[in-house]
Amino acid sequence: MMTDAVQKVALVTGGSRGIGKACVLDLAAAGYNVAFSYARNAEAAQEVVKAVEALGRKALAVQADAADGNAAQALVDRTVADLGRLDGLVNNAGITKDGLLMRMSNDDWQSVMDTNLSGVFYTLRAAAKVMMKQRSGSIVNITSISGVYGNAGQANYSASKAGVIGLTKSASKELAARNIRVNAVAPGFIATDMTHDLPLDTIAERIPLKRLGEAQDVAKAVTFLITCGDYVTGQVLQVDGGLVI
Ligand code: NAP
């Protein structure tokens, strides 16, 4: 039985920039010690570590390729070894390799599936083992509105994100008896490096709330699901300014 005295711990994949970074900082502000992974940008990761420590919480940055199942297991093991437990997992790491279907290479298909879908499975499986022993935990998988309604030029990305929704629903049913909740957050267009090259002004016009999302908008939804959505599981929460209603 968990008491208020327990120092809770969260793990965020791809936490060095963008939405993942915002999740790391929001969870730290909510009182969590936070571990996070990154792919290459060690300098950005160290800045995030400092920002978490400035909030009075412990931070652990680990270079770990989300597409590598052994690295995902090692990431979870290191989190538990260094920070003591695991209460929340945010599967955020993701990439795009956009292109028209007819010209999409096998590599561009496979690498997006490996990172965005298999990567979520690897980390979720490793974290669920820890959470099953604790008999508590909350997992949030970052999908996308592209996985909900499709997007021309993103067959690989939409398929991977739709897969994340199916994985989320199945895992939520399988893990509920152990008091582990599994939900997905589906962002719309969020201003990060990933969307930097898109025609953002034109896109904003199509959004009912008439603006792009900020990484913080997504982080707030994630923190809600991790920290206090106690009776919410198997859901896909769209954070898209009303784009897909
Ligand atoms: P971003 O700005 O490109 O940041 C990506 C983050 O993931 C970075 O921390 C990066 O680490 C890390 N990363 C990339 N590949 C990785 C790998 N193989 N293993 C481990 N970490 C990896 O992306 P973002 O816009 O914040 O997107 C975050 C998530 O939200 C993704 O799953 C994306 O599909 C989803 N999403 C984004 C939007 C949007 O509009 N931005 C919309 C819908 C869904 P390094 O710093 O080391 O490169």
Residues whose N, C-alpha, C, O or C-beta is under 5 A from the ligand:
A	BS01	NAP	G14 G15 S16 R17 G18 I19 G20 S37 Y38 A39 R40 N41 A64 D65 A66 A67 N92 A93 G94 I95 T115 I142 T143 S144 P187 G188 F189 I190 T192 D193 M194 T195
